[in-house]
Amino acid sequence: MHTKRPLFVVLLAAFGQASAEQLRVELAPLEALSGHCWIADFGQGKRDVQCFQPMYGGQLLHNTHMIVGSEPRYEGLTVYSWDGEHKRIRFHYFTSQGAVSEGHALPTEGALVFPELHRSSEGQLTELETRMTLGNDHYSVITRRKSGSEWRDEFRADYKRLQGGGATAPLLPLKHQDQVWTLAWNRQTNQQWNAVFRAIDGSLQPVSIARTIDDDAGHWLWDRYQDQLLMLCRSGKSDPQPGWRACRAALGSQRALVNNLRLGDGLWSCHTSGECLVGAQQDGRRRLLRIGADGIAHGALYQGDWEDADPQYSVDGKQLLFRSNRSGSWELWLAAADGSQPRQLTNDPANDAVASHHYGGEGPARFAPGGDWIAWVRRFPDRGFDIWRMDLASGVVRNLTEAHIGDDSYPAVSPDGHWIAFDSERDSAGDSEIFVMPSEGGDAQRISWSPGADLAPIWIPLNKELR
């Protein structure tokens, strides 16, 4: 339905924080939108979230929006530009339902008016007009539809600005040991997962390229090995046994399938020797399967009447961190890199009631660069998800995010050990974004702005070509 398409929210007079990248002078009335998200509650579990980013050095303004809770999920994309011939701001809008719109802005006393011509996916044309009234950090909109010779009110909404800072936190890029590092993470768009990274100019770029259109069914980034990014790639429609497979790619390059082993949602990590561990189903149980550098599977690391998942090797290749329910509930375990001498790290009775692998109990977890401490996500049934830190020598643990409401999960420690990136719903329940906080805990900087979910960040180095 077109009635819940709020493209008209975007042409605001300047107020609030300015974005990190300045728009061209003719688009100055939109400057306050860049790097911010806006939300409206539609009731019945539906919320509209809109996020704005400048494009091409500020020549254009890009807006994505998503109605969370709609089935099927409704999404839209708007691009704002300057119409030099008519001396006005124009917009072009595209929807997930195949409809398109175009229009422009008319400044009026106390409000902005947006005439629009909307064309449905079937080709039906409709005239719309939206009036927006501004507040300090919110605005209201009323949309009218022309029916015959009459205009009828169709849509009303009140939007407020989500707080949290600008689009590009000053932390990024991070320089460490003669390398430039940034963050990559998994973003949900068009009901599909794909991974992006933040480039030096603040723009978001895809981490890899699919081999064919059929292969482009989504991927999930999890770890890094040398110059390779380790991912789960969802097979295309032509696969007789569709599902997730292990794949890898150099940043910005074409993805390569490791083997045809179906992984479910199993994560994977590679040792300094080139051998990898992949979480996969074997004989009805979750196992850590050993994969050689040639992609050939060599059996499970452990065999028993339990399950293991989510491996990660330490940076120096001496330790292995993983999750297992061998003690009765999903807990974190630490072992030598070859799997010997496993020892249980977590054992909180409150987690025994959480039996689900997705994700109950403890984990998944990440090593700090020095291998002396870990960060992980811990979920208690009555408290939700938080980021915890453990010193491996003493076993002392601390909750780093207990002061904030909203789930926090998927931590990743920076290469210098000073920062932890994670995803959080603290700004808006049900909408995860990427944040970075000091590794000892404290105030967090928001890194991502998206109407869809952003999850599971990792730190990656940028080669010179991608800086």
Secondary structure, 3 states (H helix, E strand, C coil): CCCCCCHHHHCCCCCCCCCCCCCCHHHHHHHHHCCCEEEEEEECCEEEEEEEEEEHHHCEEEEEEEEECCCCCEEEEEEEEEECCCCEEEEEEEECCCCEEEEECEEECCEEEEEEEEECCCCCEEEEEEEEEECCCEEEEEEEEEECCEEEEEEEEEEEECCCCCCCCCCCCEEECCEEEEEEEEEEECCEEEEEEECCCCCEEECEECCCCCCCCCEEEEEEECCEEEEEEECCCCCCCCCEEEEEEECCEECEECCCCCCCCCCEEECCCCCEEEEEEECCEEEEEEECCCCCEEEECCCCCCCEEEEEECCCCCEEEEEECCCCCCEEEEEECCCCCCEECCCCHHHHHCCCCCCCCEEEEEECCCCCEEEEEEEECCCEEEEEEEECCCCCEEECCCCCCCCEEEEEECCCCCEEEEEECCCCCCCCEEEEEECCCCCCEECCCCCCCEEEEEEEEECHHHC
